[in-house]
Amino acid sequence: MDRPRLLPVMCCLLLCAEGCGKQAPPQPPVAASNPNHLVRFGEPDPAVVVDSNARSGFVAAQIYTADDNGYPGCENPAQVDFGTSKVDGCPDEPVGTQVPMQSYCHMNYNFPVTWYQTNPPASGDHWPEPSHALGVNTTVVPREYWVHSMEHGAIVLAYNCPNGCPYELSVLQQVAAARANRAFKVLMTPDPLMPANSFAAVAWTWLYLFSVPDVDKLLCFIDQHYDHARENDKAL
């Protein structure tokens, strides 16, 4: 046997034994065109779960790019009129003000979205899982969750009462109770990022601000605007 010829082969086998079973190091993230929009980097960590506002079993370590998750162009969406419903007993002109649709990209969990163009937001970037906390919430549901819920057709009743507002809250709770069926997708939450002593009913691209709650107007807002959004077919 010609021993000198075995040396390169043995070296190759040795190198393969040491390195062939190793995974390649992760590639560095590729910059999104909008620096606020993160990029996928690595795999989800199954040991990290999202909080109770989201459906259990979803991981909190996944990062999305502007073109990820089947939403190419989510950074600069074309403006779409998602329509409203004609409701008996409600004005022909929809309650609220229609506002432009912002980008609707998925951001990683616990990354705050600070560039909403209305207060409270009526569309915009959000976390990958919507809030399923329909009904009355007395603790804050993060905007990044409920903006995603609105993308699925939800209606949000938001308020900020730093010194308390028992009458106004009782009216909002009455409205939420009148539309407690999950089909209406109503979510009521405090929102400390709103101006003090302010109230809002919000749908995807629609905003109704008020200082004194009007039951009839709020019920009309819900009935006219629920399930008029980008992804109405997705349950909450």
QUIRA-V164881 format. One record per residue. N is the residue number from 0. PSI is psi in degrees with one decimal (999 if undefined). Layout:
BEGIN
n	psi
N	PSI
N	PSI
END
This chain:
BEGIN
n	psi
0	138.0
1	91.9
2	-40.2
3	-31.0
4	-18.0
5	-21.0
6	-48.4
7	-37.6
8	-43.4
9	-39.4
10	-41.3
11	-43.6
12	-39.1
13	-43.7
14	-38.6
15	-40.0
16	-32.7
17	-32.4
18	-14.7
19	-30.6
20	-7.4
21	142.9
22	148.1
23	144.3
24	149.2
25	144.4
26	147.8
27	151.0
28	148.5
29	132.1
30	132.2
31	159.4
32	-29.1
33	119.0
34	-19.1
35	-19.4
36	116.1
37	175.0
38	156.9
39	133.2
40	104.7
41	-174.9
42	157.7
43	146.4
44	109.7
45	-12.7
46	-11.9
47	120.3
48	156.2
49	168.7
50	-175.6
51	-10.0
52	-16.3
53	163.0
54	136.5
55	151.6
56	-7.8
57	143.5
58	158.3
59	15.3
60	10.3
61	136.4
62	140.2
63	150.2
64	170.5
65	-29.3
66	9.9
67	170.8
68	27.5
69	17.2
70	60.8
71	137.3
72	14.6
73	-17.0
74	-35.1
75	72.1
76	148.6
77	143.5
78	131.0
79	135.9
80	111.9
81	1.8
82	174.4
83	167.6
84	141.7
85	125.8
86	127.7
87	135.2
88	-4.3
89	154.4
90	149.7
91	-37.9
92	123.7
93	144.3
94	135.8
95	-179.8
96	130.0
97	134.7
98	156.6
99	147.9
100	128.2
101	178.9
102	152.8
103	41.5
104	156.9
105	127.1
106	160.7
107	152.5
108	145.3
109	7.6
110	111.5
111	136.3
112	116.7
113	8.5
114	26.0
115	142.3
116	-10.1
117	160.4
118	106.9
119	166.4
120	145.9
121	8.9
122	-178.1
123	177.6
124	154.5
125	174.2
126	159.0
127	-25.6
128	131.0
129	165.1
130	137.8
131	13.1
132	61.4
133	157.8
134	-158.6
135	123.1
136	130.8
137	-11.5
138	157.8
139	126.9
140	121.3
141	141.4
142	-38.6
143	-23.4
144	-50.5
145	-20.5
146	-39.5
147	-37.3
148	-40.9
149	-35.1
150	-24.9
151	11.5
152	8.0
153	159.4
154	132.1
155	129.0
156	108.8
157	149.3
158	158.3
159	107.7
160	80.3
161	-26.0
162	13.4
163	147.3
164	68.6
165	-38.9
166	-51.0
167	-41.1
168	-35.4
169	-35.8
170	-45.4
171	-39.7
172	-36.2
173	-43.3
174	-46.3
175	-38.6
176	-34.7
177	-19.9
178	44.4
179	-19.8
180	130.6
181	-16.2
182	-28.9
183	-17.6
184	46.9
185	130.4
186	121.6
187	130.7
188	145.2
189	149.4
190	96.0
191	-7.6
192	-9.4
193	159.9
194	150.8
195	140.9
196	42.7
197	158.9
198	152.7
199	146.8
200	131.5
201	137.1
202	172.9
203	110.9
204	15.0
205	140.2
206	128.8
207	107.9
208	141.2
209	157.4
210	-26.1
211	119.9
212	135.1
213	113.9
214	-47.7
215	-45.0
216	-40.1
217	-40.8
218	-38.5
219	-41.8
220	-47.2
221	-50.8
222	-32.3
223	-28.5
224	-16.0
225	144.2
226	30.7
227	79.4
228	-172.0
229	-38.2
230	62.3
231	-21.7
232	-7.5
233	124.0
234	161.5
235	999
END
